[in-house]
Amino acid sequence: TNYTNYYLIFFTTLPVIGIIHPNAFKRIGSNTIRGDYLSIPSQFIAFLVGLIDGDGYIQISKTGKGFITIKLIISLHLNDLSTLEYIHSVLKSGKITIYRDLRSPTCKLIINRTDLQSILFPLLLHHKIFFLTNTRIDQFNLAMHILQNDIKLFDSIPDKSIISSIVSIPTSALEYTKLAFFKNWIIGFTMSEGSFFIKTNNDGCFQLKQRLHLPLFEAFKLIFETNRKISIENGLYCQFSVSSKADIQKVLNFFSFSGLHPLIGLKGIQYLKWLDDLRSSNRYKDLNLP
């Protein structure tokens, strides 16, 4: 059948997760029938996962008729539309939607269930790249369980406690640093949860902040080779922050001289402005600046 031929052409290089109804293929369009997904660089995939760990989520919801819908959504301020356009141009998947009438205008890249099954999730498994924040890990495991077991009704979703993890998540800071994709993941995570700024005392500062996940944040200390203590706010948030000259040089080395995926969009602009501020400061005249 035509469907069988389509299946063989499309999935000879990248296996599908679960079962995709033939009608879903018709909605995908001809752009999806190609074998070049594996040519997408792994550093881009790692960068994307880091960004999703910060500004994305996997939505699993119930339709009016009780069925399950699964989407992956990346939500950014409208001023950062170029970031979503870049991701869309590389991944060639999802749809960008703009919400101008909100108090804070937003743009979203929404990747539907079929594209998750046939493109993004298979790419993650192929490259052995996975989410590193607890919330996103749980969402991914649940989505994979639903897809692999072809669960159709929302009320048939089992309790989270019996859903096994797809991958083995690091339990120590050192284990995170040994992940081949970790540094590019940090680039994407910085896009969402990082800040480059000058403090009131004119010290340069780099900061990462998110929900409590201490081993992950301790891994940042190892990557940036610093002894700065991770601060914990209200027992809910971890914050990694460096500002000494030696630490700032290591931040510069990481973001400008390591050959990693570059910062883009608003965060890339913020970083370039930060570099200009460092260049104009006598305090940092001895640094190796890009």
N, C-alpha and C positions, 0 to 999 in steps of 0.2 A: 504494500500500500504506500501511498504518498507519505503518510505519517511515519511508516517504518523507515523509508528512505531519509526523511527529515531527521529522524532520531539518529540514524547511523552517521549522517553527515555532521550533525551538530555535536554529538557526544563522543566522537572517536578520540578527541584529545582532552576533554574536560568532563568528567562524569557528573551526572545530575544527582541532586539530593532528593530522594523520595520519588513520587509519581507526579508528572505534569500532564494535565488533561490536554488532548489535541487542540481544543478551542483556544487554550492559552497561547499556543504557538502562533496562532493567527493574529493575536493582539500584539505579539512581540514585534513583528515586522521583519523585513528582509535584512536589516542591519545586523541582526543577531546571528545570521547564518554565516559564520566564518570561523576559522580556526586560529585566530590571532590573540585570543585572550591570554594565552600563556606567554605572549611577548610583552605583556604589561610588566614592567620591572617590579621585582619583589620589594625594592625600597619604597616604591609608590604605595604598594599594598600595606606595608608596615606603617607608613605615614598616615594613610587613610584610617587604619584601625586605631591609631593613637588619637586622631581627631574625633572618631566616633566614640571612643572611650570618654571623651570630654563633652562634645557637643552633639552627640547622636544618641539614638535609642532604637531598640527593636520593639515595635508596637505589636502586641498580640491582643486582639480585641474580638468582641462578639457582634455578629451582624444581627439585624432585626429578626432573622429567621433562625438564629441560634448557631450559625456556622462560625468558623474561625477566619479572621483576616490577619495576615502577617505583612508588615511593612518595616523597612529600615528608613529612619528619617534623620537627616542632618539639618539642624536648624541654626542659622546664623543671622546676625543683624543685616539688614538690607545693604548697608554700606560695604559688606563683605561678599557681595554677590559674585565677584570675580573668582573667589575661592571655589564656590560651588560650580561655576562654569568650567573652571579648570578640571575639577574632579570628574565632571560629566564628560568632558572632552576626552579624557584618558580612559575612563571606565566604559564610556558609551552605553550607559545604563541609567535608568531612573528618569524622573521628570522634575524640573525646577518649577516651583510655585512661589509667587511673590504675594506677600500680604502687606499692602501699603497703608491700610487703614487702622493698623494697630497703634497703640501709644508708642511702642517701639517697633517700627517697621521691620519685618522679618522676611527672609527667604529660606525656602526649604528644598532640599533634594530628597525626593521620595522614591525609594527603590521598592518595587512591588514583589510579591511572593515568588512569581515565576523567575524574575531576574535573580532573586536571592538563591533559589534552587539551582539555577542553571549557570550563574556567573559568579556572584560574589562569594557565597559560601564555599563552592568548589575551589575557588582560587585560594581562599584562606587555608583549606585543608591541603591543597597542593603545595603551597609554600611553607606550610607548618607555621603559620602566623595566626595568633589568636588574641582575643581581648584580655586585658590585664586588670580591669577594675571589676569589683565584685558584682555590681549591678548589671554591667554589660555581659559578664560571664554567665550570670543566671539567665538573662534574656536569651542569649545565644543557645545555651543548653536546652532551654524550653522549646525554642523555635526548631532546633534540630530534632528533638524528640517528636514533636508534632509532625514534621516533614517525613522523617524516617519511618514512622509508624502509621502514616497516612490517616491521622486523626482529623476528622471533619467537624465534629460538633464541639463547641466550646465547653459544654458541660462534661465532656468526656476527657478533658485534660486532667492527668493525674496530679496528685499532690507533689509539690516541689521536692519533698524529701526523698522520693523514690526515683527521681530523674538523675541519671548518672552524668558525670562531666565528660565532655567530648575529648578534652585534653587534660594533661597533668599541669596544674598551675604551680608556679614556684612558691615555696614556703619561706624562703630566706632572701635577703637582699642580694647575696652573691649569686644565687640561682637566676635571678632576673638578669644580671649583667652577662650571664653566659648565653642568653637567648640571642641568636644571630640577628634577629630583627629589632632588638631592644632600642638601639640608638636612633634608628629612623622612626620607631614608635614614639620616642621622646619628642622628636620634631613635631609630629602631629599632635601630640598631647600638649605641647607648648603653644601650638596654634590656638588651643581652646583655653587652657588653664595657666598659661605662662604670662609673665609681664616683664618688660624691660623698661626701666625708668631711672630717673635721677632723684635721689632723696633730698630733703630740705637742706641737709648738710653738704650737698653737692657730691655725695658718694654715688657711684653707679650701682645699680642693683638688678639682679635677676631673681625671679621668684616663680615658684610653681605651687599651686594650692588646689586641693580637692578634698572630697570626703575621706574620712579616716581609712587609711590603708598603709600602715606603718612600714612593713617590709618593702613595699614598692618605693616609698619615699626614701627609705634608707639606701635603696639601690641608687637613687639619684646622687647621693653623697659619694658612692663608690665611682660612678661614672665621671663625676666632676672633681673627684679626688680632693674632697674637702672634709674637714672635721666639724663643720657647722652643725649645730644641733637642730634636729627637726622639731619645730614647734607644733603643739597640738592645741587647738582652740575649742573650748567648751566640750571637749571629749568627742567632737564631731568632725573636725577638719584637721588635715595635716598641711604644714607649710614648709617648703624648702626655700631658703633665701640666702643668697651670698652677695657680698659687697666689697670684700677686701681686694686689693690690687691683684694679688696672686690668683684669687678665685675668679675675678673678672677676666683675667687672661685665659683661664681654662674654659670659661664660657665662650669667649671669642674663638678659641681653638675649635671648640665643639661645633659651633654654628657656622663658622666661616672657613675653617681649614681642614675639615674632616671628610669632605667628599660625600656628605650625607644629603638627603633630599632637602632642598632649600625651604626656608620659611617663605610663605607667599601671602597675598592678600593684605589685610589690615595689619596682621602680626608682622609680616615682612616689612611693611612701611614703618611700623613702630621700631623694629630692630634697626633699620637704616638710620632713623632719626636718633636713636640711642647711640649709634656709632658716631654720628656727627657731634653729639653732645660730649662724648668721651674725647674725641679729637680736639675739641675746643677747651678742654680742661687741662690745666697744668699738672694736675694730680695724675693724669693718665698718659702724659707725654712719652713715657718710656715703654708703654705697652706696644705689642706687635698687633697693630690694627689693620684690618683689611682695607 
